[in-house]
Amino acid sequence: MPSKKKSGRKAAFVRATTQSRAPAISNPDVVRDVVKSMDDIEDETGEKISNLEAVVLDYSLGYTEKLLKINQFFKSNPLELAARCGEVIAQFSSVLAIWKYEDAMDIPLEKRTRAGKLRDVVAKLGPVFVKLAQTLSTRPDIIGEEVADALMTLQQDVKQFDSEVAFQTIREELINRGSLRFIKDIVGGDPETSLYSEFKEKPIAAASIGQVYEARLHDAQKTKVAVKVQRPGMVRRIALDCTVIRLLLTWLEESGANGSEDLPFIIDEVGAGIFRELDYTLEARNAKAFKRSLKFLPYVKIPRSWDNLTSTRVLTQEFISGRPMKKLNLDEQRKMVRMGVECSSAQLFRTGLVHADPHEGNMLYTDQGQLALIDFGLICEVNNAQQEAMASCILNILNAQWDDLIDNLRIMGMLPDKAQIWKDENGNVADYTSDPGKWYVITDDEFRRAFREAMDGPDGMEKKQRNNFTELVVDLTKISTQYRFNLPPYMVFVIRSLTTLDFCAVRTGANMYEVAAPTALFRALSPRTAYGKQVLERTIMDEETGDIDWQKFLDLSRQASGNSASSTASESERSDAQDSVEKLGGELLNSSAGSSLRSIIYKASPKNLTPPKEIQKQLIQLAIQHYAKVIAEFSIRTAVSNAFAFLTKANGMSQGENNEADEECEINFDDPDLILDCKTQLAKRRQKIGLMLLRKQLFQSGGLWTFTKIFLALIWAFTNGVFLGLIRKFFSSSNSSSPNSSSSSSEENRGEDSSLTTTATVATTPA
């Protein structure tokens, strides 16, 4: 029967969380204590572990259960564990010594070397410590702002390993134990006896877990591929480091030196993620799932993989030619940031499948102007309720709706159901990261007041303005030192993903909120949960009259398209956002995603579907601008090309071919016949819904008159838009043909366009 001491240490190893803190003990013999503690931690099964790789790659085991078995394995190798513990502690002790010295000597910030020393030490310790440090860099409340800033730019500079070792790994994985029985060589001219037609001996890239080679297949096109080969001994090295980190955390908990309840969750998520990265077959499946889920984003490029040339330690994928962000000019960087944020927004708000490691090395700008995502070893999933809550959070932040933001943070699991505040041993409000104490439950009203003050600033002061996600994280971090916040496991990687993209966005002057707003608005208007549908109805319906609140609807659209008064978006960014809103708006009307919105429209009376006159003006103004843009960009060549494409598509569909099927059909099916059948059924359903809506509204009292007014308003907007678009086209042609045209003249033309727009909308009231 295990002793109480053994049970206590096992409990600390298994969970390692505490709600109150005691002062940290000083100057312990850490290595002895840490290694000795593992003797008291036993796997309940008591089985002897001989095959470490089988345990690490067994995904039926939970992370803690897996670590208990790994701990059993290293009990037979205590010297190896002690040596690694000693190395880790010695490296961080050297950083701590420099840190304290520079504090004691009051060395100016610009002359301090400790941040660089910390980055060097973490990079030297290997991939587990690097990924953990990169994740913790988003949590300054745990590690401090200076440490977080130092780790934000952490990159691991790894050396290449011997190519002969890589070739031996390929032989073991794909030839000796693979199903390719007749294959004898890695490279050769005969596809029956060799894996690749060409294979370059020198690697083209080296990463922490593997390195990449360029090769070509045996197919007719001699397709260029990237072959990733895992470093030797990675399973043992990563298992050892995860064990060391968990043992150190156990010691910290027992000593009272750790006051953060989130740290164990972060360590567990990072550790579990790294274990999954060790299986390249899992990465290949993840890439396929991403490619399927993001088909509706034509600018996203995800490499194809070849299953017959992929195993646990070897991955063969399509070679993607592209450049990282640091090698792009400013215009290319802006385009890449917009694509990156839109793609990330689609993952968070629409597909629920999130790339959890989107650092700059994993995103490329291709020669065709696409955004290429690579390295799918680390992903996380977000459910429907969490997607809707996150989408609503974006809109809450844009509109400074802090009470609604609190509600959505609770749905996301980031706030407890009952608000809590940290108080020290004397009952005073304190900082939980530094002062011993415990949590006390407070009223919801008290917490909401404190939250609003943290977000807006003190009463009577000018309200805060935020231009990026990082500024929001800083404000949330400050309030989280006194009021209790939670960190659900999935949010560890979501926050890291958003912070990385925001770091890129800030460099180009983009506002990540505004870039993400169109997709967030789409998700808010296409809920899948009962709560989301209730929120949508409250959002666009007037609470007192029960009518559609057209002003609120229009304000949301303007926020999403960057046209609000508070927007910091440039003209080009606003144009891109407007295009996104129009595309997503059309998708809402034409796909099942808009079913909740159509349901509200169906319930509304014809009178409610007609906006007030002042809103009519604004809506017609938007319609005029849309038609003007279409006419201004119109060309005979484009018209002929589009007509030909339409006829070709129609002909293909009549012959049963699958040209561009609907997004939903393409995502859910791979077989062309199933996609075509799905599209046909969707088209019939949409026609039925459209006729039902029209019939219901026409045959109600006032329905025919309402329909006539809306039809006349659209005709009026189209006429004015054509007129304005022709003028823009004429001025644009004149300016482009004039060699002396300048930026000042273009400004004048924009001013003329604006006045023409105003003139064109003077008579919109009768509509």
N, C-alpha and C positions, 0 to 999 in steps of 0.2 A: 504494500500500500504506500503510495507516494506521501512524503512528508508535506506539512503545510508550506514549508519554504520552497520545496520543489513546485508545488501547485501554484504558489504565488508567482514564481519566476516564469512558469509556463504561461500563466494568465497575462503577465506583462509582455511576454514574447508574442502571444497570440493577438492581443489587442493594443496594449500600450497606450491607453488613454486615461486621463485624469481630469477632474473638474476643479481641483484646488491645487495650490502650489506651495511648496516650502522652499526656503533658501537652498541654493545649490551647495553641495559639499565641495571642499577645496582640496586640490592636490592629491587625488587618489592614484593608486597604481592601476591605471585604467586597463591596460592590456591584461594584467592578471585577473582583475575582477570580471572583465568582459568574457574572456575565454573560460574562466571557471564557471560562469553562469550557465554556459551551454550544457554542462554536465547535469544540471537540474531540469533541463527541458527535454522531454521525451515524447516521441511519437506514440500515441496510444496503442497502435497496432503492434509496436515493438519489433516489427520486421526489419531485417538487415537489408540495407540498400546497397546494391552492387552496381546497378546500371543507372548512373546519374542522368544520362541523356534521356532515358525513358521516362524518368520522373519529371524533368524540366519540360519536356514536350507533351506531357499528358494533360490535355486541356479539360479533362473531366474533373481534375482536382482544383479546388479553390486555392488562392494564393497562399493563405496561411497554412493550409494542409500541405501544400507543396513544400513550403519552407521548413515545416517540421520534419518532413522526410529528408530534405537536403541536409538539415542539421544532423540527422542520424548518420548520413553518409560522411560528413566531415568530422564526426566524432572519432572515426578511425584514422583521421589525418590531422590531429590537433596541432602539429608543428606548422603545417601549411596555413591553417587558420590563424595561428598566433603570429606568424610572420606577416601575413597580410594585414591583420589588425595593427601590428606595430608600425608597418609602413604608412597606413592611413593616418594613424594618430600622430606619427612623427611629422608628416607633411602638413597636417592642419595645425599642429603645435607651432611650426615655423611661421605660418601665416599669423597665428594668434600673437606670437612674440612681436612681429613687426607691427601688428595692429596696435598693441598696447604701447609699444615704444613711440610710435608716431603720435599717439594720443598724449602720452606723458610729456613729450618734447614740444607739443603744440605746433607741429609742422604744418605749414599752410597747405590747403587742399591741393593746389596746383603742383606741389612738389612731393606729394605722397606717392609711394610706390606700392602700397599694400593691395590696391585693387588689381594691379597687374600681376602681383605675386599670387593672389587668390586664383585668378584665371589660369595661370600657369600650373598651379598645383592641381586644380580640378581637372584640367585637360590631361595632365600626366597620369592621373589615377584611372582613366579609362571611361568607356561608354556609360556605365551605370551612373557614375558620379556626374558626368557631363549632362546627361539627360535630366537627372534629378536637379542639378543646379539650374539648368535652363528653365525648368518648371517652377522652381522656387523663386526665380527672378521676378515672377509675376506676383509674389506675395511678400511685399516689404513689411507687412505687419508681423511676419514670422521671423524674417532674417534681418530686418532693418533696411532703410532706404539706400544707404551707401553700398551695402553688400548686394542688394538687388540691382542697383545701377551697374555695379562692376560685372555682374553675371549676365546682364542683358545682352552684351555683345560677345559672349563666350562662344568660341568656335574651336573645335578640336583639330589640331594639325597632326594627322596620323601618318606614320611611315608605311610604305608599301612592304608587303611580305614577299618572299621568294616565289616567283611564278611556277617553279617546279613543284612547290607544295600545292599551289592552286590546281595545276594539271593533275596531280595525284588525287586531289579531292574530286575533280570532275570524273576521273576514271572510277573511283570508288562509288560515287553517287549514281552515275548514268550508265556505266558499262558493267562493272563487276556485280552490282546488286540490282541493276535496273532491269526493265522488261525488254530492253533492246538486245536480244540474244545474239544477233549476228554482227553487232557493232564491235570493232576491234580497236579503232583509232579515234582520237579526238578530231583530227582534221585530215581530209583526204579528198580525192576526186570522185570516189565512188559513194553515192548516198546509201548503198546497202551495207557498207562496212565502216563508215565514218559518221561522226555527229555533225560536223560543220565543213563547209567547202573551204572556208578561210578562217584563220584564228590568229590575231596579232599576239605576239609573245609578251609585249610590255603592256601593263595595265594603263588605262586612260584616266582612272580615278581611283582614289583610295578613301574609304570611310572607316568608321570605328568598328563596324562588325564585319564588313567585307570589302572587296575591291572589284572593279569592273574592267572587263576586257571587251574589245571590239571584235566581232566575228561576222560571218555571213552563212546563210542557210544553203541548202542544196536545191531550193526551188528554182523555178525558171527565172525569177527576177533577181536571184542571188540577194535576197533580203538582208539588209544590214541589221544586226541585232547587238544588244548589250548583254553580256554574260556576267552576272554577279556571283562571285565565289566567296563563301564565308571563310573568315580567318580561322586558322587551326586553334583548337582549345577554347573557343568562345563560350561553349556551353558551361564548361567547368569554371572559367574566369567569371562569367556573369553570375552563376549560381553562388560562387564564393563571395563576390562583392555584395550581392543581395543579402546573404547571411550575415556578413560583417555589419552592414548598415542596420539590419534588424536587431542584432545583438547590441550595437552601440545605442540604438534607440531604447532598448530594454533597460540598459544601464542608466540612460538619461532619465527614464521614467522613475526608476527606483531611487535615484539620487535627488529627484525633484528639480532637475535642471531644465526640464522641458515644460513650458507653460502653455504650449499651443496644442489644442485638441485636433487641429487640422493636419498637423505634420504627419502622424501615422497614416492617415488616409492618402495623403500625397505620395508618401514613400511606397505604399502598397500599390497604388495605381501605376506609378512609374515602373516599379518592379515587375508587375504583371504584364505591362505593356512591352517591356524589354524581352521578357520570356517569349512573348508572341512573335517578336521580331526575329527570333532565332529559327523560325520555320518558314522557309521561302515559299512553300506550297500555300501557306496561309496568306502570304503577301500577294501571290498571284490571284487567289480567290478574291481578296479584297479589291484588287485593281479591277477585276471583272465586274464586281458589284458596283463600284464607283462609275465605271464606264456606262453601265446600264442605267444607273439612277440619274446621271447627268446628261443624258442624250438631248435634253431640251436646251442645252447651252452649246451651240455650234462652235463657239470659240475655245472650248475646253478640249485639250488633247490628252488622252490617257493611253499609255503604251499597252499594246497587246502582248500577251505572254503565250508561250508554247508549252503545253503540259508534258509532252513527251521529252522535252529537254529541261524539265524543272524537277527539282527534288528538294529535300529539306535544306541542303546546303548549297545548291546551285539553282540560279534563276535565269532563264533566257527570256528576254523581253525585247520588244521593238526598240530600235535605236532612235532616239529623238535628238535632232540637231537644234540647238537653241543656245541662248545666252542668259546668264543670271542677271538679276536686276542691276547689280553694280556696274555691269558693262554696257548698259543702255543709255541713250541720250534722254533728256528730260521728258520729251514728248512720249517716247516709248515707255519710260518709267510710269508716267501718268496713266497711259493706256493699260499697262500691266497691273497697276494698283487697282484700277477700276474693275478689270476682269477678275482680279484676285478677290476683292471684297464682294463682288456680285456672286462669284462662285462659292465663296465661304458662306454668304447669306443664304444661298440656295441650299447648301448642305444643312445649315442650322434650322432654317425655317420651312423647308419643303421636303427634302429627302430623309433627313434624320441620320444620315451617314456622314460622319465628320472626319476629315483628314486631320489627325491629331499632332502632326509633326510638320507644319508648313513653313519651315525656315527657308531662307533664300536659296539654299542649295537644292531644295526639293521643288522649286518653281522655276520654270524656264520660259523665255519669250522665244517662240519658234521663228523660223525663217518665213513662215506664212502669216505671222502676226497673231498666232494663237497662244493661249496660256497652257503650258504643259505641266501636269502634276506627275511627280514620280515618287517612289518610295512609299508604299502603302502598308508598311509593317505595323504602323501604329494608327489605329482608328478608334473612334468611339461612336456609340449610337444614342440618339435623342428621341424620346417618344413624342406622340402627337401633342399631349398636354404641355410638355416642356417646350416644344417648337412654338406653339401658339403663345405661351407666356413670354418667351424670348422675343418673338416678333412684336408683341405688345409693348415689351420693355423699350424697344427702339423708338416706337411712337410716343411712349410715355416720356422718354428723355427729351425727344424733340419738342414736345409740348409742355415740358416741366410739370407733368402730372404725377407728383410724387406719391400721393396716396394710392393711385392705381399701380405705380411701380412697386410699392410695398406688397400689394396683393399678388402681383405676378412673381415677385421674388419668393413669396411663400409657396406658390405653386411649383416653382423650380426647385424647392427644397433648400433655398439659401437663407431662409429665416425660419426660426422655430414658430410653432403655432402661438405660443405665448411669449411676448417680448421679455427679455431678460437683460439686466445690467450688472456689470462687475463691480463689486465693492471689496475694499480691503478688510483686514482683520478688525479695524475700528469702525466699520460700517460706512466708510466714506467712498464716494465714487472714485474709481481708480482705473489704471491702465492694466489690462489683464496680461499684457506681454511682459510686464516688469514687476508688478506688485502682487504679492501673495494675497489670496482672497477667495471668493466664490461668487457664483451667479445668483441673483435675486430676481424673482418675477416682478414685473411692473405692469402698469395698465397700457393698453394699446394706444390710447390717446397720448400718453407721455412719450412713448417711443415715436409716434408719428410727428409730434412737435419737434423732437430732437432731429429726426431725419430731415424734415423740411428745412430746418435751420442749417444743417450740414450741406444740403444741396443748394439752397438759395443764398445762404449767408444770413447774418443776424438781421432782425427786423429793423427797418429804417435805413438799411444799407442797400446799395445798388446790387441787383441780382447777379450771381455768377454767370459767366458765359463759358461753355466748354467747346473746344474744337476737335477733341479726339478722345478715344476710348481710354487712353492711359490716364487722362485727367479725371475721368469718372472713377477709375479704379483707385486713384489716390484719395479722392473724397470718401469713397466707400471704405477704404482701408482705415482712414482716420476715425470714422464713426464705429468701425468694427473693433477698435481697441477698448471700447467701453460697453457697447451693446453687442449681444450675441448674434453672430452670423454662423451659418453652417456651410460646409463645402462638400456637396454631393460628389461622389467619385467621378461622374461624367464631366462635371464642371472644371476639374483639374485641367483637362486637355482643351476644353472649350475656351477657357480664359487664356491659356497659352496660345491657342490658335488666333484668337482675336487680338491679343497684345502684339503678336508678331506681325500681323497684317497692319495693325495701327502704326507700328513703328515704321513700316514701309510707307504708309499713307502720309504720315507727318513729313517725311523727307520730300515729298512732292507737293506739299501744301494742300492735300485733299482732306476732306472731312469724312471720316469713315461712317459716321451716323447717316449723313445725307446720301452717301453712295449706297448704303445698305437699305435706305428707307423704301425704295420701290418694292423690293422683295418682301420687306417686313409688312408693308401695306397689303400686298397681295395675300400674304399668309393670314393677316388679321381679317381680311374680307372673305377668306375661304376656310372657315374653321371646320374641324372634323369632330370635335368633342362637344358635348352638351353645354359645358360652361362657355366654351368659345363662341357658340352660337348665341348664347344669352348676351355675352359682351358685345358681339356684333350688333345685335338688335338695339342694345342700349346706346351704342356708339352712333348709329345713323338714324335713330328714331327720336323724336322729341318726347321727353318724358311726360309733359303735361298734355299735349294734344294727341299724341300717338301717331303723328304724321312724320314723314321723312324729313329729317333735319338737313336740308340741302346745303346750308352754310357750313355745317360741320363736315359734311361729305366733301365739299369743295376745298376746305382748309386742309383736310387730310391729303387730298390729291396734290395740292400745292406744296405741302411739306415734302411729299415723296418726290416731286419733280424739281425740288430746289428753288421754288419760286416764292417761298414765304418771305416776309419782311426781315426775319432774323437770319435768313440763309447767308452763308459765306461762300457759296459755290460760284465759280466763274461762269462766264457765258457758255463755254464749251461743255463744262460739267452740267450746267442746267439743261443744255440741249440733249446730252447723253441721258440724263435722268428722265427728261420728258419722253424720249424714245422708249426707255424702259417702262415707264408708266403706261404709255399707249400700248405697247406689246402685251404687258401683263393684264391690262384692262380688257383687251380683245380676248385674251385667254380666259379671263373670268367669265365673259359672256358666252364663250363657245365651248367650254369644257365642264366636266362634272365638278371641278373645283369651285365654280360659281353657283352651285346648287343652293347654298344657304342664302346668298344674296338674291337669287331669283325667287326664292320662297318669300322673302320680305316684299319684293316687288309685286308678287302675285297677290299677297294679302292687302296691299295698299289700294286705296280707291283711286279712280282716274284723276280726281281733283288733287290728291296727294302727290301723284306722279308729275304734276306740273309745278315747277319751282316758282317761288315768288318773283316778281318782275326784276328786283335788283339782282337776284341770283341768275335769272335768265340772261341778263346782260353779260355776266361773268362767264357763264357756260358758252354762250354764243361767241364771246371773245376767244375762248379757248378753241372752239370749233373753227373759227375764221383763221386763227394762227396755224392750225393743223392743215387746213386746205391750202393756205398760202404757201406753206412749206412744201407740200406735195407739188404744187404747180411750179414753184421756183426751182425745184430740183428735177422737174420733168425734162426728159429728152426723148427724141424719136427712137434712138438706139435702145434705151432702157425699155420703152413701151413695147417695141417689137420683140425684145428679148423676153419680157415678162409674158407677152401674149403667147409666144412660142412655148415657153415653159408650162403655161397653163394648159395649152392644148395637148402638149405631150403628156402631162400628168393626167389629164382627163382621159386621154386615149389609153394610157397605161392602166388606169383604174378600170376602164371598161373591159380591158383584156385580162383583168384579175391580177395585175402586177402591183407590187407595193413600192411606190415611190416615196413620198414623205408622209408616212402615216402619222396619226396624232401622237403626241408625247406619251399619253397614258398607255396607248397600245404598244408603242415601241418599248417602253420600260417594262411592261408586264409580260410581253411575249417576244420570242425570237423567231419563231416559224412564220414565214411570209403569209401563208394562208390564214393563220390565226390572227395576224396583225390586220389583214384585209377584212376578215370577218368582224373583228373588234371595231374597226373604223366604220364599217357599214352600220353596225348596230348603234354606235355613238351618233352617227349622222341622222339616223331615223329618230333616235330619242330626242336630239336637239330640235329637229323639225317639229316633232310632236309637242315639245315644251313651248317652242316659239308660237305655234298656232294656238295652243291652249292659253298662253298669256294674252295674245292678241284678241282672241275671241272673248275671253273673260273681261278684258278692259273695254272692248268696243261695245259690248251689249249691256254694260252698266249705265246708269244715269250719267249723262254728260260725257260718256266714253268717246263717242264719235267726234264731238267737238274738241276734246282734249287731243285726240290723235291728229286731227286736222291742224291744230295749233303747233304741235310738235313738228309735224311734217313741213309746215310753212317756215318754221324757225330754221330747220335744217337747210331748206332751199335758200333762205336768206343768207345763212352763214356760208353756204357753198358759193353763192354768187359773189359775196364780198371777198371770200378767200381767193377765188379765181382772179378777181380784179387786183387784189393786193399782191398775189403771187406773180402776176404778169409784170407789175411795176418793179418788184424786186428782181425778177429775172432780167428785165430791161436794164436796170441800173447796174446789176452785177456784170452783164455783158459789156456795158459801156466802160466800167471801171477796169475790167480785165483787159480790154483792148487798148486802154490808154496807158502809154509808157510812163506818164508823169503822175499817175495816181499814187496817193500817199495814204498813210494810216489815218490822217486827219479827215480826208475826204470820205473814207469808209465810215468814220464816226458820224459825219454829217448825214450820210445815207441812212445809217441806223436811226438817226434822229428823225429823218423824213419818214422812214418806215413807221416809226412810232406814232407820228402825227397822222399818217394815213390810216393807221389802225384805229386811232381814236375817231377819225372822221367816218370810217366805215362802220363803226358800231353805234353812231349817234341814233340811228333809226331802229335799233333793236327792240325798243320797248313794245311796239305793237305786236311783236311776235309772242 
